[in-house]
Each structure stands twice: as C-alpha cells, then as structure tokens.
Amino acid sequence: MNSESSTLKQQTARGLLWGMLNNGTMQLLNLLFGIVLAWILSRADYGLASELAIFSALAAALQEGGFISALTNRKRLTHAALNSVFWFNILVSAAIYVILWVCAPLIADYYDEPKLLWLSRYAFLGFFIASFSIAPRAKLFKQMQVKTQSIISITALVVSGCVGVAMALCKMAYWSVVTQSMVYVLVVAVLSWKAAHWRPTWRFTMRPVRQMLGFSIKLVITNIFNVINNNIFILVFGKFYTTTDVGTYSQADKWNKMGSGIITGMVQSVAQPMFVQVGNDEERQLRVFRKMLRFTAFIAFPTMFLLALVAPQLIVATVGQKWLPSAELMQLLCVGGAFLPIAALFSNLLISRGCSNIYMWNILAQGMLTLALLICVGQFKWTLDISICGYVLQLGKMHLMVLCYVGVQMLWFFIWHTFLRREIHLSLLSALLDTIPFALLAALSMVCAALATQSFTNIYVLLLLRVVIAAAVYLSLLLLLRAKIVRECLQYIFRK
C-alpha cells in the first residue's frame, strides 16, 4: 500500500509539474501571439471572432458528449469503448455542423452583422475536426500522460499562432483569428492519434456508448451551461453594445482566462484520474483532496490577485493604450478568476465519484442566478466609485454586471462545499482553513506592493516592481509562518 501511495504521489507530482509547464508555456505563447495580433487587429476584429466563440464552444460540448470523463471513470479502457465513442462523436459532429450551417443567417441577424454569415460557417469546421481527436485524447488522459499532452498542445499552439500572425500581416483581419483556432485543433488531432497508438476499426457497436450515456448526458448539459456561463457577457454585450465593446470585454476576459487557465489546466490534468485511483479509500481520498486544495489555493490567489493589481500597466505595456478600457474589467474578472481553479477541483472530485447530476445542477443554478442578476442590473442606470490604495475605480453598468458575475463565482465556493461534504465529509472549517489563509496573505501582499510603488509613474518600472514586491512579500510571509506546502514544493523542485 505504501508503494502504491508513493507511486501515485510521484505520478501526481509529475503530472502537476508538467501540467504547470504546459499551461504556463501555453499561456505565455498565447500572450506573445495575442500581443502581436492585438497590435495588428482592431478591437472590432476581436469582437467579431468573440461573438462566434460561444457557438463553437456549445458545439464542442455537444460533440465531446462528456465521454472523456466517462471513459476515464471506467476501470478498464477497452478498444471497443474507444471505437464506439470515436464513431459516435464523428456522426454527432457532422449532424451538428449541418445544423449550424443552416443557422448561420440567424446568428448574423442576432448580432446584426452580415460578416458573420460565412465567417461562422468557416469557424464551425473547427469543432468537427476536433471530434477526430476525442478518443485518442481520452486514452492519453486516462493514462495521465500529461507530458505527452503538453508537447502536443504546445506544438499545436506554435503552429496555429504562426499561421494566425501570418494571415493578420496579410490583412486578413478577423479571418486570421478564426483560422488560428482551426489550425490548433487540426494539429492536436493529428498528434494525438500519433501519440495514443490507437486506430479505429470499421466494425463497432454502440453498446459502450449506451452504457456511458446516463453519466455523460449530464456532463453534456453541464458543459453547455458552462459555456453559456463563460460567454454570457458576449451574448449580452453583443446584443446591446457595439463590437468594439465586445472586443474590450473579450481582451479583459482573455487575460483573466490566461491566468486562471494555467492553474485550472494544471489541476484538471491530474485531478479526476487521481481521485478515481483513490476512490475506494474515503479517508485517503479526503487527505489527497485537502492537499490538492491547499496547493491550488497557494497558487491561485496570489497569481490572480497580482494580475488584478498590475492590469493597467500590463495592458498598456503589452497590447497598447487603445486597450486600456479593458483593464478595469480585467481587475474585477481576475478576483473571481482566483476561485475558478478551486471550483474545478471540487467538480473533478464529484465527477470522479460518479456525481455528474450534482455537477450538472450546480452549473445550471449558477448560470441562472448569474443571468438573473445581469438582467436586474441592466434595468438601472447607475455608477459606483471605489478607491483602492489611491486608485479610483469607476464602475458603470458593464462593470457592475461583471461584479455580479464575480460575486456568484465567490459564493459558489460554499455551494460546492455543501455537496462535497456529503461525499467525503469535508467540514466547512477545514475547507476554509485550507484556502482563506492563502487568500488573505495574497491580498495583504498586493496591498503592500501597491503602497510601496505609489510614487512610480513609468509603467514598465511600476509593473516590474509590483510583481517583484508582491511575490517577495507573499513568499516571505509563508516562510515566516512555516507553511508546509511551500517546503514541499521547494523540496520537489530542487530534487528534480
């Protein structure tokens, strides 16, 4: 048992390390390509591409069908199961693409933007291409081959980024953003097939799909509402604001997702397979979960709070003064973004225990509450000024909508815990002790950095000093308090 525990620990640590390297490198490359494209393209170009993102994401959620999670939960992954899922996804994706092709005029009419007619029909090809990679990706995920998946993702991003920049330089505007996404999924599909060493066969049965359908259909519904939750502002702003406003929000959200995506991706690369392996021992699963929770909080809060602190300087220094209106929205989004990796950890444990229905109803309720708040805020015309460390943040209707979204993200920590307590008997006090100290120390570090740099005006000096001071204060406080998680991380890194 000790040997098994040690093996799992090493496997998880390697997975987290490669997950961090993968997502960190991915976000860095996204940043570099995004900076180049942001300088070349207009906010309206980004707005057009963003207005289609929700439809592509919805199609992808339907096409994936929750089968990667369903296959991961199976004790033994057979060729018959993979083959069944492969052909089922191809057929479903083809049907969805035909429906979206027919619906393209309705999408263009909804946004009152004729350019979206053929742009959408072109963009939706991406999710159909992605359907070919689901079975091999499920095999790699089940086997926790995080290193292999990392190499695939990074390679795909480099190739697609180069294609996108080349097209933008050739004056192809919003077509370059859409093509970049399509090239990315194509490269992922090709490399996943090569890495998984698996090939489909013409003879297949739908029995494995039928066996997994009860579990996976709940994940499909959940993923659909996840997409709506993540893109709800694009729908609202796209209808009532200009494409420039949509582009402004999209830039802020992109930076927020870069930060939270690194941590969420790192956690999700190992969480579900790891929880499945220890699922027969509830006490052990609780210990593993709490350790993962502390690690996630240790990384998430300082990263996202720091992004909020340096948002104005980061925006201007990287993508230019024209994007500065995105900074205030980014600051609000990053505060809520700190809770996204924790929510991902909670949901992965529930999924590993077969509780896809709880996961589904949570996301449904969260989305409905967010939408209700947005509708209520949209009825009023008001502004709110908040002063933080001498910096005055002026909140208009758009800002207040984002603030409501952030509030729901924070509230849902307690909702997730309610259901988690029933599964692994995690007390609220334990959950708070595993997370809140890191949040408080991170917030205190940001305040110290803001106060210490008030007299500096050069954005590059200010950006550098705030990052260095905030990181130094945060780590110093943790070392002073003898936080065990810091010692374990340092020991693992130096050993490697």
Secondary structure, DSSP 8 states (H G I E B T S, - for coil): -HHHHHHHHHHHHHHHHHHHHHHHHHHHHHHHHHHHHHHHS-HHHHHHHHHHHHHHHHHHHHHHTTHHHHHHHSSS--HHHHHHHHHHHHHHHHHHHHHHHHHHHHHHHHHT-TTHHHHHHHHTHHHHHHGGGHHHHHHHHHTT-HHHHHHHHHHHHHHHHHHHHHHHHTT-THHHHHHHHHHHHHHHHHHHHHHHT----S---SHHHHHHHHHHHHHHHHHHHHHHHHHHHHHHHHHHS-HHHHHHHHHHHHHHHHHHHHHHHHHHTTHHHHHHHTTT-HHHHHHHHHHHHHHHHHHHHHHHHHHHHTHHHHHHHHH-GGGTTHHHHHHHHHHHHTTHHHHHHHHHHHHHTT-HHHHHHHHHHHHHHHHHHHHHHHT----EEEEETTEEEEE-HHHHHHHHHHHHHHHHHHHHHHHHHHHH---HHHHHHHHHHHHHHHHHHHHHHHHHTTT---HHHHHHHHHHHHHHHHHHHHHHTT-HHHHHHHHHHHH-
